[in-house]
Amino acid sequence: MIRLYNLDFCSLEIHHNYMIAVMKEGIVVSATNNSILIKIAEKHFKKAPFVYITHRIHSYAVDPIVYIKTAEVSNLIGFAVVSKDPRQKEQTTYEKSFFKKEFRRFDDIESALSWKEELISKYQQSKSFSDKDKKGIKE
């Protein structure tokens, strides 16, 4: 782990190419909360690709509009929800409709981290091919 933030609405772990948020019980993730998370992401990831993982241990609400703004973060390549709560399956389907990038739900952190590795790898491969195209390199 690179850094741990204990914010008034969540704890946030920053890792090499991902972040894990655990929201506090009963909060509503608002545009204000979201802008704080985006600023932290911009500080730590600059232009590097990363994945946001929310570990839904507690019950809380999310203003779905925050997903629209979050999807505008250019180097955010995926959003993972980790929860074993069966109600989250329906909730994440609804939330995904507001987020125009990769968005998945997982039962455990390990599965979300494996998916994150797949996304980072795909991104790096596509970036590598795109850079070669720009330089006119053929393989």
GIRAMO-V887677 format. One record per residue. N is the residue number from 1. RES is the residue in one small letter. PSI is psi in whole degrees, -180 to 180 (NA if undefined). BURIAL is # if it has 24 or more other ideal C-beta (glycine too) atoms within 12 Angstrom, else .. Layout:
n = (N/N)
res = (RES/RES)
psi = (PSI/PSI)
burial = (BURIAL/BURIAL)
//
This chain:
n = (1/2/3/4/5/6/7/8/9/10/11/12/13/14/15/16/17/18/19/20/21/22/23/24/25/26/27/28/29/30/31/32/33/34/35/36/37/38/39/40/41/42/43/44/45/46/47/48/49/50/51/52/53/54/55/56/57/58/59/60/61/62/63/64/65/66/67/68/69/70/71/72/73/74/75/76/77/78/79/80/81/82/83/84/85/86/87/88/89/90/91/92/93/94/95/96/97/98/99/100/101/102/103/104/105/106/107/108/109/110/111/112/113/114/115/116/117/118/119/120/121/122/123/124/125/126/127/128/129/130/131/132/133/134/135/136/137/138/139)
res = (m/i/r/l/y/n/l/d/f/c/s/l/e/i/h/h/n/y/m/i/a/v/m/k/e/g/i/v/v/s/a/t/n/n/s/i/l/i/k/i/a/e/k/h/f/k/k/a/p/f/v/y/i/t/h/r/i/h/s/y/a/v/d/p/i/v/y/i/k/t/a/e/v/s/n/l/i/g/f/a/v/v/s/k/d/p/r/q/k/e/q/t/t/y/e/k/s/f/f/k/k/e/f/r/r/f/d/d/i/e/s/a/l/s/w/k/e/e/l/i/s/k/y/q/q/s/k/s/f/s/d/k/d/k/k/g/i/k/e)
psi = (138/-41/148/127/131/94/167/-17/-10/168/143/119/131/127/-177/-51/28/164/146/123/138/107/153/153/131/0/167/119/112/176/-36/-48/-44/-40/-33/-45/-41/-42/-41/-43/-44/-37/-44/-32/-11/-109/1/142/143/165/139/127/125/121/103/78/-40/165/129/170/155/127/114/-19/-27/-28/-33/-47/-41/-40/-18/-11/109/-35/3/116/-8/157/123/137/126/117/140/-4/120/-27/-23/-26/-48/-43/-45/-30/-43/-48/-38/-30/-18/-9/113/35/-175/132/120/157/142/156/-22/159/-40/-42/-40/-39/-37/-44/-41/-43/-41/-46/-45/-44/-47/-43/-47/-38/-45/-37/-42/-46/-41/-39/-39/-40/-43/-34/-5/24/132/145/NA)
burial = (././././#/./././#/#/#/#/#/#/#/./#/#/#/#/#/#/#/./././././#/./././#/#/./#/#/#/./#/#/././#/#/././#/#/#/#/#/#/#/#/#/./././#/./#/./#/./#/#/./#/#/#/./#/./#/#/#/#/#/#/#/#/#/././././#/././#/#/././#/#/./#/#/./#/#/#/#/#/#/././#/././#/#/./#/#/././#/#/././#/./././././././././././././././.)
//
